[in-house]
Amino acid sequence: MQADNPLLELDNVIATPHRLIQTKESIMRQTQSMVDSAILLARGEPAPNAIN
C-alpha cells in the first residue's frame, strides 16, 4: 500500500503488515517443517510438501 493511499486517512481503518499474523509457535512449526524436509531430501527421500 502506498503511503498516500486515501484509506489510511480514514478513522475507521487500521492498516497493519501481514506478518503480524505470525506467532512464535507458527514460526517454530515452519522452521521444524523446513528442517524435517531438508533431512528427508538429504536421505534421498521426497519431501512431503514438495510442489514439483
mmCIF file of the N, C-alpha and C atoms, coordinates in Angstrom:
data_MODEL
# 
_entry.id   MODEL 
# 
loop_
_atom_site.group_PDB 
_atom_site.id 
_atom_site.type_symbol 
_atom_site.label_atom_id 
_atom_site.label_alt_id 
_atom_site.label_comp_id 
_atom_site.label_asym_id 
_atom_site.label_entity_id 
_atom_site.label_seq_id 
_atom_site.pdbx_PDB_ins_code 
_atom_site.Cartn_x 
_atom_site.Cartn_y 
_atom_site.Cartn_z 
_atom_site.occupancy 
_atom_site.B_iso_or_equiv 
_atom_site.pdbx_formal_charge 
_atom_site.auth_seq_id 
_atom_site.auth_comp_id 
_atom_site.auth_asym_id 
_atom_site.auth_atom_id 
_atom_site.pdbx_PDB_model_num 
ATOM 1   N N  . MET A 1 1  ? 0.846   -1.163  0.000  1.00 0.00 ? 1  MET A N  1 
ATOM 2   C CA . MET A 1 1  ? 0.000   0.000   0.000  1.00 0.00 ? 1  MET A CA 1 
ATOM 3   C C  . MET A 1 1  ? 0.899   1.236   0.000  1.00 0.00 ? 1  MET A C  1 
ATOM 4   N N  . GLN A 1 2  ? 0.569   2.164   -0.850 1.00 0.00 ? 2  GLN A N  1 
ATOM 5   C CA . GLN A 1 2  ? 1.327   3.411   -0.928 1.00 0.00 ? 2  GLN A CA 1 
ATOM 6   C C  . GLN A 1 2  ? 0.995   4.305   0.262  1.00 0.00 ? 2  GLN A C  1 
ATOM 7   N N  . ALA A 1 3  ? 1.952   5.102   0.704  1.00 0.00 ? 3  ALA A N  1 
ATOM 8   C CA . ALA A 1 3  ? 1.771   5.971   1.869  1.00 0.00 ? 3  ALA A CA 1 
ATOM 9   C C  . ALA A 1 3  ? 0.670   7.007   1.660  1.00 0.00 ? 3  ALA A C  1 
ATOM 10  N N  . ASP A 1 4  ? 0.383   7.366   0.413  1.00 0.00 ? 4  ASP A N  1 
ATOM 11  C CA . ASP A 1 4  ? -0.639  8.382   0.151  1.00 0.00 ? 4  ASP A CA 1 
ATOM 12  C C  . ASP A 1 4  ? -2.021  7.781   -0.141 1.00 0.00 ? 4  ASP A C  1 
ATOM 13  N N  . ASN A 1 5  ? -2.215  6.503   0.161  1.00 0.00 ? 5  ASN A N  1 
ATOM 14  C CA . ASN A 1 5  ? -3.495  5.847   -0.083 1.00 0.00 ? 5  ASN A CA 1 
ATOM 15  C C  . ASN A 1 5  ? -4.576  6.509   0.773  1.00 0.00 ? 5  ASN A C  1 
ATOM 16  N N  . PRO A 1 6  ? -5.697  6.910   0.177  1.00 0.00 ? 6  PRO A N  1 
ATOM 17  C CA . PRO A 1 6  ? -6.761  7.594   0.921  1.00 0.00 ? 6  PRO A CA 1 
ATOM 18  C C  . PRO A 1 6  ? -7.342  6.764   2.065  1.00 0.00 ? 6  PRO A C  1 
ATOM 19  N N  . LEU A 1 7  ? -7.266  5.450   1.980  1.00 0.00 ? 7  LEU A N  1 
ATOM 20  C CA . LEU A 1 7  ? -7.782  4.611   3.069  1.00 0.00 ? 7  LEU A CA 1 
ATOM 21  C C  . LEU A 1 7  ? -7.053  4.889   4.378  1.00 0.00 ? 7  LEU A C  1 
ATOM 22  N N  . LEU A 1 8  ? -5.793  5.248   4.293  1.00 0.00 ? 8  LEU A N  1 
ATOM 23  C CA . LEU A 1 8  ? -5.004  5.489   5.502  1.00 0.00 ? 8  LEU A CA 1 
ATOM 24  C C  . LEU A 1 8  ? -5.451  6.731   6.259  1.00 0.00 ? 8  LEU A C  1 
ATOM 25  N N  . GLU A 1 9  ? -6.209  7.571   5.625  1.00 0.00 ? 9  GLU A N  1 
ATOM 26  C CA . GLU A 1 9  ? -6.691  8.793   6.270  1.00 0.00 ? 9  GLU A CA 1 
ATOM 27  C C  . GLU A 1 9  ? -8.025  8.598   6.992  1.00 0.00 ? 9  GLU A C  1 
ATOM 28  N N  . LEU A 1 10 ? -8.652  7.452   6.813  1.00 0.00 ? 10 LEU A N  1 
ATOM 29  C CA . LEU A 1 10 ? -9.944  7.194   7.443  1.00 0.00 ? 10 LEU A CA 1 
ATOM 30  C C  . LEU A 1 10 ? -9.769  6.778   8.903  1.00 0.00 ? 10 LEU A C  1 
ATOM 31  N N  . ASP A 1 11 ? -10.653 7.286   9.766  1.00 0.00 ? 11 ASP A N  1 
ATOM 32  C CA . ASP A 1 11 ? -10.587 6.959   11.183 1.00 0.00 ? 11 ASP A CA 1 
ATOM 33  C C  . ASP A 1 11 ? -10.969 5.512   11.479 1.00 0.00 ? 11 ASP A C  1 
ATOM 34  N N  . ASN A 1 12 ? -11.745 4.905   10.591 1.00 0.00 ? 12 ASN A N  1 
ATOM 35  C CA . ASN A 1 12 ? -12.210 3.545   10.847 1.00 0.00 ? 12 ASN A CA 1 
ATOM 36  C C  . ASN A 1 12 ? -11.366 2.483   10.128 1.00 0.00 ? 12 ASN A C  1 
ATOM 37  N N  . VAL A 1 13 ? -10.155 2.840   9.725  1.00 0.00 ? 13 VAL A N  1 
ATOM 38  C CA . VAL A 1 13 ? -9.253  1.900   9.057  1.00 0.00 ? 13 VAL A CA 1 
ATOM 39  C C  . VAL A 1 13 ? -7.979  1.758   9.873  1.00 0.00 ? 13 VAL A C  1 
ATOM 40  N N  . ILE A 1 14 ? -7.624  0.519   10.141 1.00 0.00 ? 14 ILE A N  1 
ATOM 41  C CA . ILE A 1 14 ? -6.348  0.228   10.793 1.00 0.00 ? 14 ILE A CA 1 
ATOM 42  C C  . ILE A 1 14 ? -5.562  -0.655  9.837  1.00 0.00 ? 14 ILE A C  1 
ATOM 43  N N  . ALA A 1 15 ? -4.437  -0.169  9.357  1.00 0.00 ? 15 ALA A N  1 
ATOM 44  C CA . ALA A 1 15 ? -3.607  -0.927  8.419  1.00 0.00 ? 15 ALA A CA 1 
ATOM 45  C C  . ALA A 1 15 ? -2.417  -1.500  9.171  1.00 0.00 ? 15 ALA A C  1 
ATOM 46  N N  . THR A 1 16 ? -2.240  -2.812  9.047  1.00 0.00 ? 16 THR A N  1 
ATOM 47  C CA . THR A 1 16 ? -1.113  -3.477  9.691  1.00 0.00 ? 16 THR A CA 1 
ATOM 48  C C  . THR A 1 16 ? -0.413  -4.374  8.672  1.00 0.00 ? 16 THR A C  1 
ATOM 49  N N  . PRO A 1 17 ? 0.855   -4.652  8.870  1.00 0.00 ? 17 PRO A N  1 
ATOM 50  C CA . PRO A 1 17 ? 1.559   -5.574  7.968  1.00 0.00 ? 17 PRO A CA 1 
ATOM 51  C C  . PRO A 1 17 ? 1.006   -6.989  8.120  1.00 0.00 ? 17 PRO A C  1 
ATOM 52  N N  . HIS A 1 18 ? 1.049   -7.747  7.076  1.00 0.00 ? 18 HIS A N  1 
ATOM 53  C CA . HIS A 1 18 ? 0.544   -9.115  7.077  1.00 0.00 ? 18 HIS A CA 1 
ATOM 54  C C  . HIS A 1 18 ? 1.324   -10.003 8.047  1.00 0.00 ? 18 HIS A C  1 
ATOM 55  N N  . ARG A 1 19 ? 2.567   -9.713  8.273  1.00 0.00 ? 19 ARG A N  1 
ATOM 56  C CA . ARG A 1 19 ? 3.414   -10.549 9.110  1.00 0.00 ? 19 ARG A CA 1 
ATOM 57  C C  . ARG A 1 19 ? 2.972   -10.580 10.568 1.00 0.00 ? 19 ARG A C  1 
ATOM 58  N N  . LEU A 1 20 ? 2.091   -9.692  10.976 1.00 0.00 ? 20 LEU A N  1 
ATOM 59  C CA . LEU A 1 20 ? 1.648   -9.711  12.363 1.00 0.00 ? 20 LEU A CA 1 
ATOM 60  C C  . LEU A 1 20 ? 0.913   -10.990 12.718 1.00 0.00 ? 20 LEU A C  1 
ATOM 61  N N  . ILE A 1 21 ? 0.495   -11.737 11.717 1.00 0.00 ? 21 ILE A N  1 
ATOM 62  C CA . ILE A 1 21 ? -0.206  -12.988 11.976 1.00 0.00 ? 21 ILE A CA 1 
ATOM 63  C C  . ILE A 1 21 ? 0.749   -14.069 12.485 1.00 0.00 ? 21 ILE A C  1 
ATOM 64  N N  . GLN A 1 22 ? 2.039   -13.904 12.283 1.00 0.00 ? 22 GLN A N  1 
ATOM 65  C CA . GLN A 1 22 ? 2.993   -14.926 12.697 1.00 0.00 ? 22 GLN A CA 1 
ATOM 66  C C  . GLN A 1 22 ? 3.230   -14.870 14.196 1.00 0.00 ? 22 GLN A C  1 
ATOM 67  N N  . THR A 1 23 ? 3.114   -16.021 14.810 1.00 0.00 ? 23 THR A N  1 
ATOM 68  C CA . THR A 1 23 ? 3.398   -16.152 16.223 1.00 0.00 ? 23 THR A CA 1 
ATOM 69  C C  . THR A 1 23 ? 4.693   -16.923 16.394 1.00 0.00 ? 23 THR A C  1 
ATOM 70  N N  . LYS A 1 24 ? 5.221   -16.933 17.599 1.00 0.00 ? 24 LYS A N  1 
ATOM 71  C CA . LYS A 1 24 ? 6.429   -17.723 17.860 1.00 0.00 ? 24 LYS A CA 1 
ATOM 72  C C  . LYS A 1 24 ? 6.182   -19.187 17.524 1.00 0.00 ? 24 LYS A C  1 
ATOM 73  N N  . GLU A 1 25 ? 4.998   -19.662 17.878 1.00 0.00 ? 25 GLU A N  1 
ATOM 74  C CA . GLU A 1 25 ? 4.666   -21.065 17.629 1.00 0.00 ? 25 GLU A CA 1 
ATOM 75  C C  . GLU A 1 25 ? 4.600   -21.384 16.140 1.00 0.00 ? 25 GLU A C  1 
ATOM 76  N N  . SER A 1 26 ? 3.992   -20.501 15.356 1.00 0.00 ? 26 SER A N  1 
ATOM 77  C CA . SER A 1 26 ? 3.891   -20.770 13.920 1.00 0.00 ? 26 SER A CA 1 
ATOM 78  C C  . SER A 1 26 ? 5.262   -20.718 13.256 1.00 0.00 ? 26 SER A C  1 
ATOM 79  N N  . ILE A 1 27 ? 6.114   -19.818 13.709 1.00 0.00 ? 27 ILE A N  1 
ATOM 80  C CA . ILE A 1 27 ? 7.472   -19.738 13.158 1.00 0.00 ? 27 ILE A CA 1 
ATOM 81  C C  . ILE A 1 27 ? 8.247   -21.003 13.515 1.00 0.00 ? 27 ILE A C  1 
ATOM 82  N N  . MET A 1 28 ? 8.074   -21.499 14.747 1.00 0.00 ? 28 MET A N  1 
ATOM 83  C CA . MET A 1 28 ? 8.752   -22.734 15.152 1.00 0.00 ? 28 MET A CA 1 
ATOM 84  C C  . MET A 1 28 ? 8.275   -23.918 14.308 1.00 0.00 ? 28 MET A C  1 
ATOM 85  N N  . ARG A 1 29 ? 6.950   -23.999 14.043 1.00 0.00 ? 29 ARG A N  1 
ATOM 86  C CA . ARG A 1 29 ? 6.422   -25.091 13.208 1.00 0.00 ? 29 ARG A CA 1 
ATOM 87  C C  . ARG A 1 29 ? 6.960   -25.005 11.784 1.00 0.00 ? 29 ARG A C  1 
ATOM 88  N N  . GLN A 1 30 ? 7.011   -23.806 11.233 1.00 0.00 ? 30 GLN A N  1 
ATOM 89  C CA . GLN A 1 30 ? 7.534   -23.622 9.877  1.00 0.00 ? 30 GLN A CA 1 
ATOM 90  C C  . GLN A 1 30 ? 9.002   -24.027 9.816  1.00 0.00 ? 30 GLN A C  1 
ATOM 91  N N  . THR A 1 31 ? 9.762   -23.601 10.812 1.00 0.00 ? 31 THR A N  1 
ATOM 92  C CA . THR A 1 31 ? 11.191  -23.927 10.847 1.00 0.00 ? 31 THR A CA 1 
ATOM 93  C C  . THR A 1 31 ? 11.390  -25.431 10.971 1.00 0.00 ? 31 THR A C  1 
ATOM 94  N N  . GLN A 1 32 ? 10.625  -26.076 11.863 1.00 0.00 ? 32 GLN A N  1 
ATOM 95  C CA . GLN A 1 32 ? 10.756  -27.522 12.034 1.00 0.00 ? 32 GLN A CA 1 
ATOM 96  C C  . GLN A 1 32 ? 10.379  -28.260 10.755 1.00 0.00 ? 32 GLN A C  1 
ATOM 97  N N  . SER A 1 33 ? 9.355   -27.792 10.062 1.00 0.00 ? 33 SER A N  1 
ATOM 98  C CA . SER A 1 33 ? 8.947   -28.409 8.804  1.00 0.00 ? 33 SER A CA 1 
ATOM 99  C C  . SER A 1 33 ? 10.055  -28.316 7.757  1.00 0.00 ? 33 SER A C  1 
ATOM 100 N N  . MET A 1 34 ? 10.719  -27.148 7.697  1.00 0.00 ? 34 MET A N  1 
ATOM 101 C CA . MET A 1 34 ? 11.819  -26.986 6.737  1.00 0.00 ? 34 MET A CA 1 
ATOM 102 C C  . MET A 1 34 ? 12.982  -27.914 7.083  1.00 0.00 ? 34 MET A C  1 
ATOM 103 N N  . VAL A 1 35 ? 13.302  -28.023 8.375  1.00 0.00 ? 35 VAL A N  1 
ATOM 104 C CA . VAL A 1 35 ? 14.389  -28.905 8.805  1.00 0.00 ? 35 VAL A CA 1 
ATOM 105 C C  . VAL A 1 35 ? 14.050  -30.353 8.487  1.00 0.00 ? 35 VAL A C  1 
ATOM 106 N N  . ASP A 1 36 ? 12.828  -30.764 8.800  1.00 0.00 ? 36 ASP A N  1 
ATOM 107 C CA . ASP A 1 36 ? 12.409  -32.136 8.506  1.00 0.00 ? 36 ASP A CA 1 
ATOM 108 C C  . ASP A 1 36 ? 12.499  -32.435 7.009  1.00 0.00 ? 36 ASP A C  1 
ATOM 109 N N  . SER A 1 37 ? 12.074  -31.487 6.174  1.00 0.00 ? 37 SER A N  1 
ATOM 110 C CA . SER A 1 37 ? 12.143  -31.681 4.723  1.00 0.00 ? 37 SER A CA 1 
ATOM 111 C C  . SER A 1 37 ? 13.588  -31.763 4.252  1.00 0.00 ? 37 SER A C  1 
ATOM 112 N N  . ALA A 1 38 ? 14.460  -30.943 4.809  1.00 0.00 ? 38 ALA A N  1 
ATOM 113 C CA . ALA A 1 38 ? 15.871  -30.970 4.428  1.00 0.00 ? 38 ALA A CA 1 
ATOM 114 C C  . ALA A 1 38 ? 16.504  -32.314 4.789  1.00 0.00 ? 38 ALA A C  1 
ATOM 115 N N  . ILE A 1 39 ? 16.149  -32.843 5.944  1.00 0.00 ? 39 ILE A N  1 
ATOM 116 C CA . ILE A 1 39 ? 16.680  -34.150 6.351  1.00 0.00 ? 39 ILE A CA 1 
ATOM 117 C C  . ILE A 1 39 ? 16.213  -35.236 5.397  1.00 0.00 ? 39 ILE A C  1 
ATOM 118 N N  . LEU A 1 40 ? 14.925  -35.220 5.052  1.00 0.00 ? 40 LEU A N  1 
ATOM 119 C CA . LEU A 1 40 ? 14.403  -36.213 4.104  1.00 0.00 ? 40 LEU A CA 1 
ATOM 120 C C  . LEU A 1 40 ? 15.117  -36.122 2.759  1.00 0.00 ? 40 LEU A C  1 
ATOM 121 N N  . LEU A 1 41 ? 15.283  -34.895 2.258  1.00 0.00 ? 41 LEU A N  1 
ATOM 122 C CA . LEU A 1 41 ? 15.951  -34.714 0.976  1.00 0.00 ? 41 LEU A CA 1 
ATOM 123 C C  . LEU A 1 41 ? 17.389  -35.190 1.032  1.00 0.00 ? 41 LEU A C  1 
ATOM 124 N N  . ALA A 1 42 ? 18.079  -34.948 2.146  1.00 0.00 ? 42 ALA A N  1 
ATOM 125 C CA . ALA A 1 42 ? 19.470  -35.404 2.302  1.00 0.00 ? 42 ALA A CA 1 
ATOM 126 C C  . ALA A 1 42 ? 19.554  -36.924 2.298  1.00 0.00 ? 42 ALA A C  1 
ATOM 127 N N  . ARG A 1 43 ? 18.496  -37.589 2.745  1.00 0.00 ? 43 ARG A N  1 
ATOM 128 C CA . ARG A 1 43 ? 18.441  -39.054 2.739  1.00 0.00 ? 43 ARG A CA 1 
ATOM 129 C C  . ARG A 1 43 ? 17.983  -39.607 1.399  1.00 0.00 ? 43 ARG A C  1 
ATOM 130 N N  . GLY A 1 44 ? 17.643  -38.709 0.467  1.00 0.00 ? 44 GLY A N  1 
ATOM 131 C CA . GLY A 1 44 ? 17.170  -39.141 -0.837 1.00 0.00 ? 44 GLY A CA 1 
ATOM 132 C C  . GLY A 1 44 ? 15.681  -39.450 -0.879 1.00 0.00 ? 44 GLY A C  1 
ATOM 133 N N  . GLU A 1 45 ? 14.981  -39.063 0.164  1.00 0.00 ? 45 GLU A N  1 
ATOM 134 C CA . GLU A 1 45 ? 13.540  -39.300 0.237  1.00 0.00 ? 45 GLU A CA 1 
ATOM 135 C C  . GLU A 1 45 ? 12.782  -38.034 -0.197 1.00 0.00 ? 45 GLU A C  1 
ATOM 136 N N  . PRO A 1 46 ? 11.572  -38.189 -0.713 1.00 0.00 ? 46 PRO A N  1 
ATOM 137 C CA . PRO A 1 46 ? 10.810  -36.994 -1.134 1.00 0.00 ? 46 PRO A CA 1 
ATOM 138 C C  . PRO A 1 46 ? 10.313  -36.189 0.066  1.00 0.00 ? 46 PRO A C  1 
ATOM 139 N N  . ALA A 1 47 ? 10.317  -34.907 -0.091 1.00 0.00 ? 47 ALA A N  1 
ATOM 140 C CA . ALA A 1 47 ? 9.767   -34.027 0.948  1.00 0.00 ? 47 ALA A CA 1 
ATOM 141 C C  . ALA A 1 47 ? 8.251   -34.035 0.830  1.00 0.00 ? 47 ALA A C  1 
ATOM 142 N N  . PRO A 1 48 ? 7.522   -34.093 1.942  1.00 0.00 ? 48 PRO A N  1 
ATOM 143 C CA . PRO A 1 48 ? 6.059   -34.206 1.868  1.00 0.00 ? 48 PRO A CA 1 
ATOM 144 C C  . PRO A 1 48 ? 5.353   -32.983 1.262  1.00 0.00 ? 48 PRO A C  1 
ATOM 145 N N  . ASN A 1 49 ? 5.976   -31.829 1.323  1.00 0.00 ? 49 ASN A N  1 
ATOM 146 C CA . ASN A 1 49 ? 5.330   -30.625 0.822  1.00 0.00 ? 49 ASN A CA 1 
ATOM 147 C C  . ASN A 1 49 ? 5.917   -30.139 -0.510 1.00 0.00 ? 49 ASN A C  1 
ATOM 148 N N  . ALA A 1 50 ? 6.665   -30.999 -1.194 1.00 0.00 ? 50 ALA A N  1 
ATOM 149 C CA . ALA A 1 50 ? 7.263   -30.606 -2.480 1.00 0.00 ? 50 ALA A CA 1 
ATOM 150 C C  . ALA A 1 50 ? 6.176   -30.361 -3.513 1.00 0.00 ? 50 ALA A C  1 
ATOM 151 N N  . ILE A 1 51 ? 6.348   -29.307 -4.289 1.00 0.00 ? 51 ILE A N  1 
ATOM 152 C CA . ILE A 1 51 ? 5.360   -28.958 -5.310 1.00 0.00 ? 51 ILE A CA 1 
ATOM 153 C C  . ILE A 1 51 ? 5.679   -29.629 -6.635 1.00 0.00 ? 51 ILE A C  1 
ATOM 154 N N  . ASN A 1 52 ? 6.931   -29.697 -6.982 1.00 0.00 ? 52 ASN A N  1 
ATOM 155 C CA . ASN A 1 52 ? 7.289   -30.366 -8.246 1.00 0.00 ? 52 ASN A CA 1 
ATOM 156 C C  . ASN A 1 52 ? 8.537   -31.186 -8.104 1.00 0.00 ? 52 ASN A C  1 
# 
